[in-house]
Amino acid sequence: MPTSALRNRNHLEKPNWMLLSIICGSYVAATIGEQVLGPIFPDALSEFGLSEVDGGIAFGLLAASIALLNLIGGLTLARVGARRTIALASLFSLLGAVIAATSHSFAQLATSQIFLGAGAGLFFPAGLQMAGVAGGTSRRGFVMGIYGVAYSLGLTASAGLGALGAQIGWRSAFVVSAILSFLAFVSTFFTKLPSIAKSTKSGREALRLSLSNPTLVGGIGTISQYGSISFMTTFAVQEWGLSTARAAGILGIGRIISIVAKLVSGSSSDRIGPFASARWTGIALFITGIAWVLLPAGLPTYLCAAVFAGTVSSLGPIANMLAVEKFGRDGVTLGAFRSLQIAMGATAGVLIGLFGELFGLRLILAFAVLTPLSLLWVCREPKQ
């Protein structure tokens, strides 16, 4: 093989850490914008005289905007490329943060959530595609783990901004969010993102791919995230007799565990393959899930709950790696990939809430934590 060809091959296989840093930085900024209202909402509620119903409307608009713009983001990615899509996403996040920081009514605050959701939704398909490129072929799983950690850092930073907002005013959290989004927007003009050959798949083929293994793996993760874990705090208060603060503390430990879990799952995908990694993750989730739901209150049970909450996040890098490998060039399918996951998670949350009210939360959660076992079938090794 000619030396130049070997150099080109090695260049493609090795991770591009600079590109990954820029993409992850933009992902952190988009995530902060998406998540920052939650921690400071009690202060906004007090200032505007709002109710929990108003909060539900605001968060509902945010979720709907993310889901819709995931699809539009995929179309935009296919038409104008990753750099322009990420720039547009950062601009929407910037505008949303500015509207929120200067809002004087609930209508303005709700509008800001539409823009912030649009920024997060537009970003995901392009960000995932570029993260896949940055990973090369040798460390793609590990790089997807780092990309997932960027989301965790965004969640952690939004919580920190919430604490800051409680001290110096809730609008300050959105000011910081606006600054970060502005920096992400400016960085796109000084970053040369690689161009990706457009997919030639038909609409029917894109739909078929969006319903395949990557979406199912990610969907099982969101079912646990938006379903089982969303009700973990309520379960801990009702069944274990914990205070809300202590129950939230268990989830906080789970957030820390999730950072390690994402890196481990990414490295595992590189070493033994994403299918095998997903199957082992499913087994771990089943064991820890059934333990925290059925065992009596106590330190081992709380530990199982924290490990379950953290390990669920490790399915994200696995699903992303599968998506990049299967349809990473197809922006439309990448957008549908994320939207379908959100829909699956939202549906699970509604059903658990409904049936938990009718039959008891413990019984319904006992069924819900069985879901990860389906990974043993979804991720069975393809026949040679």
C-alpha positions in Angstrom: 0.0 0.0 0.0 1.4 3.5 -0.8 2.6 5.5 2.1 0.2 8.4 1.3 -2.7 6.0 1.2 -1.7 4.6 4.6 -1.5 8.1 6.0 -5.0 8.9 4.7 -6.4 5.7 6.1 -4.9 6.3 9.5 -6.2 9.9 9.5 -9.7 8.6 8.9 -9.5 6.0 11.6 -8.1 8.2 14.4 -10.4 10.4 16.4 -10.5 14.1 15.6 -10.3 15.5 19.1 -10.5 19.2 18.1 -13.7 18.6 16.1 -15.2 16.5 18.9 -14.4 19.3 21.4 -16.2 21.9 19.3 -19.2 19.6 18.8 -19.4 18.7 22.5 -19.1 22.3 23.5 -22.1 23.2 21.3 -24.0 20.3 22.7 -23.4 21.5 26.2 -24.7 25.0 25.3 -27.8 23.5 23.6 -28.5 21.3 26.6 -28.2 24.1 29.1 -30.7 26.1 27.1 -33.0 23.2 27.0 -32.8 22.3 30.7 -32.2 25.5 32.6 -35.8 26.5 33.2 -36.5 23.5 35.4 -34.1 24.4 38.3 -35.2 28.1 38.4 -38.9 27.7 37.6 -40.0 28.1 41.3 -38.6 31.6 41.2 -40.2 32.5 37.9 -43.4 31.0 39.2 -43.3 33.3 42.2 -42.5 36.4 40.2 -45.2 35.9 37.5 -47.8 34.3 39.8 -47.8 31.1 37.8 -49.1 27.6 38.7 -47.9 24.1 38.1 -50.3 24.0 35.2 -48.4 26.9 33.6 -45.2 24.9 34.2 -46.7 21.9 32.4 -47.5 24.1 29.4 -44.0 25.6 29.3 -42.3 22.2 29.5 -44.8 20.6 27.1 -44.0 23.3 24.5 -40.3 22.6 25.1 -40.7 18.9 24.5 -42.9 19.3 21.5 -40.5 21.8 20.0 -37.6 19.4 20.5 -39.4 16.5 18.9 -40.6 18.5 15.9 -37.3 20.2 15.3 -35.4 16.9 15.5 -37.2 16.0 12.2 -36.7 19.5 10.7 -33.1 19.4 11.8 -32.7 16.2 9.9 -34.1 17.7 6.7 -32.0 20.8 7.2 -28.9 18.7 7.7 -29.6 16.9 4.4 -30.1 20.1 2.5 -27.5 22.6 3.9 -25.0 20.5 5.8 -23.8 20.2 9.4 -22.1 23.6 9.8 -25.1 25.7 8.8 -27.5 23.5 10.7 -25.4 23.8 13.9 -25.1 27.6 13.4 -28.9 27.8 13.0 -29.4 25.7 16.1 -27.1 27.9 18.2 -28.9 31.0 16.9 -32.3 29.6 18.0 -30.8 28.8 21.4 -29.4 32.3 21.7 -32.7 33.9 20.8 -34.6 31.7 23.2 -32.2 32.5 26.1 -32.4 36.3 25.3 -36.3 36.1 25.3 -36.3 34.3 28.6 -33.8 36.6 30.2 -35.9 39.7 29.2 -39.3 38.2 29.7 -41.9 40.0 31.7 -44.8 37.7 31.2 -45.6 34.0 31.0 -46.3 34.3 27.3 -42.7 35.5 26.7 -41.3 32.8 28.9 -43.3 30.1 27.1 -42.2 31.5 23.7 -38.6 31.2 24.9 -39.1 27.5 25.5 -40.2 27.0 21.9 -37.0 28.7 20.7 -34.8 26.8 23.1 -36.4 23.5 22.2 -35.9 24.4 18.5 -32.2 24.9 19.2 -31.8 21.6 20.9 -33.9 19.8 18.3 -32.1 21.3 15.3 -28.7 20.5 16.8 -29.0 16.8 17.6 -28.9 15.3 14.0 -26.0 17.4 12.9 -24.2 17.0 16.2 -24.5 13.3 16.2 -23.4 13.0 12.6 -20.3 15.1 13.3 -19.5 13.2 16.5 -19.5 10.0 14.4 -17.1 11.6 12.0 -14.9 12.8 14.8 -14.7 9.3 16.2 -13.1 7.8 13.1 -13.4 4.1 13.0 -11.0 3.0 15.8 -12.6 4.7 18.8 -16.2 5.5 17.6 -17.8 3.9 20.7 -15.6 5.8 23.1 -16.2 9.1 21.3 -20.0 8.4 21.5 -19.5 8.0 25.2 -17.8 11.4 25.4 -20.6 12.9 23.3 -23.1 11.5 25.8 -21.1 12.9 28.7 -21.5 16.3 27.1 -25.2 16.0 27.6 -24.6 15.0 31.3 -22.4 18.1 31.7 -25.1 20.2 30.2 -27.6 18.8 32.8 -25.1 19.4 35.6 -24.4 22.9 34.5 -28.1 23.8 34.2 -28.5 22.6 37.8 -25.5 24.8 38.8 -27.0 27.8 37.0 -30.3 27.1 38.8 -28.4 27.5 42.1 -26.7 30.7 40.8 -30.1 32.0 39.7 -31.5 31.4 43.2 -28.8 33.7 44.6 -28.7 36.6 42.1 -31.9 36.3 40.1 -33.3 33.6 37.9 -32.7 35.6 34.7 -29.0 35.3 35.2 -29.2 31.7 34.4 -30.5 32.5 30.9 -27.9 35.3 30.5 -25.2 32.7 30.9 -27.0 30.4 28.6 -27.2 33.1 26.0 -23.5 33.8 26.2 -22.7 30.1 25.7 -25.0 29.9 22.8 -23.4 33.0 21.3 -20.0 31.4 21.6 -21.2 28.2 20.0 -22.8 30.3 17.1 -19.5 32.2 16.5 -17.4 29.0 16.6 -19.3 27.7 13.6 -17.8 30.5 11.4 -14.2 29.5 12.4 -14.7 25.7 12.2 -14.3 23.7 9.0 -16.7 20.8 9.4 -16.1 17.9 7.0 -18.8 17.4 4.3 -20.7 14.1 4.2 -21.9 12.6 1.0 -25.7 12.8 1.0 -27.7 9.6 1.3 -29.5 8.3 -1.7 -32.1 6.3 0.3 -35.7 6.6 -0.6 -38.3 7.9 1.9 -39.6 4.3 2.5 -36.1 3.1 3.1 -35.4 6.0 5.5 -38.6 5.1 7.4 -37.6 1.5 7.7 -34.2 2.4 9.0 -35.6 4.8 11.6 -37.6 1.9 13.0 -34.6 -0.4 13.2 -32.2 -1.5 16.0 -30.6 2.0 16.8 -34.0 3.5 17.5 -35.2 0.5 19.5 -32.1 0.5 21.7 -32.4 4.3 22.3 -36.1 3.9 22.8 -35.7 1.3 25.5 -33.4 3.8 27.2 -35.9 6.6 27.0 -38.7 4.4 28.2 -36.6 3.8 31.4 -35.5 7.4 31.5 -38.8 9.2 31.1 -40.8 6.3 32.5 -39.3 4.4 35.4 -36.7 7.0 36.5 -39.2 9.9 36.3 -41.3 8.1 38.9 -38.4 7.0 41.1 -38.5 10.0 43.4 -42.3 9.6 43.9 -41.8 5.9 44.5 -39.0 6.5 47.1 -41.2 9.0 49.0 -44.3 6.8 48.9 -42.8 3.3 49.4 -39.6 3.9 51.2 -40.7 6.9 53.3 -37.8 9.1 52.2 -38.0 12.9 52.1 -38.1 14.5 48.7 -34.6 15.8 49.2 -33.1 12.4 50.0 -35.0 10.8 47.1 -33.6 13.5 44.8 -30.1 12.7 46.3 -30.4 9.1 45.0 -31.0 10.5 41.5 -28.1 12.9 41.9 -25.8 10.0 42.6 -27.2 8.3 39.5 -26.3 11.3 37.5 -22.7 11.0 38.6 -22.7 7.3 37.8 -24.1 8.0 34.4 -20.9 9.9 33.3 -18.8 6.8 34.1 -21.4 4.5 32.6 -21.4 6.3 29.3 -17.7 6.1 28.9 -17.7 2.4 29.9 -20.4 1.5 27.4 -18.7 3.4 24.7 -15.4 1.6 25.3 -17.2 -1.7 25.6 -18.9 -1.1 22.2 -15.4 -0.7 20.7 -14.1 -3.8 22.4 -16.9 -6.4 22.2 -19.3 -4.6 19.8 -22.4 -2.5 20.4 -24.8 -5.5 20.3 -23.0 -7.4 23.0 -22.6 -4.2 25.1 -26.3 -3.5 24.8 -27.2 -7.1 25.9 -25.0 -6.9 29.0 -26.4 -3.5 29.8 -29.9 -4.9 29.5 -29.1 -7.6 32.0 -27.5 -5.2 34.5 -30.6 -2.9 34.2 -33.0 -5.8 34.8 -31.1 -7.0 37.9 -30.8 -3.5 39.5 -34.3 -2.4 38.3 -36.2 -5.4 39.8 -34.1 -5.0 43.0 -35.0 -1.4 43.7 -38.6 -1.9 42.9 -39.2 -5.1 45.0 -36.6 -5.1 47.8 -37.5 -3.3 51.1 -36.1 0.1 51.9 -32.4 0.1 52.8 -29.0 1.1 51.7 -28.6 -1.8 49.2 -31.9 -0.9 47.6 -31.0 2.8 47.3 -27.7 1.8 45.7 -29.5 -0.4 43.2 -31.7 2.5 42.3 -28.8 4.9 41.8 -26.9 2.3 39.7 -30.1 1.7 37.6 -30.6 5.5 37.1 -27.0 5.9 36.0 -26.7 2.8 33.8 -29.8 3.7 31.8 -27.8 6.6 30.3 -25.2 4.2 28.9 -27.7 3.0 26.3 -27.5 6.4 24.6 -23.9 6.0 23.3 -24.7 2.5 22.1 -27.7 3.6 20.2 -25.8 6.6 18.8 -23.0 4.4 17.6 -25.4 2.0 15.9 -27.2 5.0 14.3 -24.0 6.5 12.9 -22.9 3.2 11.5 -26.3 2.3 10.0 -27.6 5.7 8.7 -25.1 8.3 9.7 -25.2 10.0 6.3 -28.9 10.3 6.2 -30.0 13.5 8.1 -33.7 12.8 7.8 -33.3 9.4 9.4 -31.1 10.8 12.2 -33.8 13.3 13.0 -36.5 10.6 13.1 -34.2 8.5 15.2 -34.3 11.0 18.0 -37.9 12.0 17.7 -39.2 8.4 17.9 -37.1 7.9 21.0 -38.7 10.9 22.7 -42.2 9.7 21.6 -41.5 6.3 23.1 -40.3 7.8 26.4 -43.2 10.3 26.7 -45.7 7.5 26.0 -44.2 5.3 28.7 -44.3 8.2 31.2 -48.0 8.7 30.5 -48.9 5.0 30.8 -46.9 4.5 34.0 -48.7 7.5 35.5 -52.1 6.3 34.4 -51.8 2.7 35.4 -49.8 3.5 38.5 -52.7 5.5 39.8 -55.1 2.6 39.0 -53.1 -0.4 40.2 -50.3 1.0 42.4 -46.9 2.3 41.4 -44.9 -0.6 42.6 -46.7 -3.1 40.4 -46.5 -1.0 37.3 -42.8 -0.2 37.8 -42.2 -3.9 38.3 -43.4 -4.4 34.8 -41.6 -1.3 33.5 -38.2 -2.4 34.7 -38.6 -5.6 32.6 -38.3 -3.5 29.4 -34.4 -3.6 29.2 -34.6 -7.4 28.9 -36.0 -6.9 25.4 -32.4 -5.8 24.5 -31.5 -9.5 24.5 -33.8 -10.0 21.5 -33.4 -6.5 19.8 -29.6 -6.8 19.9 -29.2 -10.5 19.0 -26.3 -11.0 16.8 -27.2 -11.0 13.1 -27.0 -14.3 11.2 -23.9 -14.6 9.1 
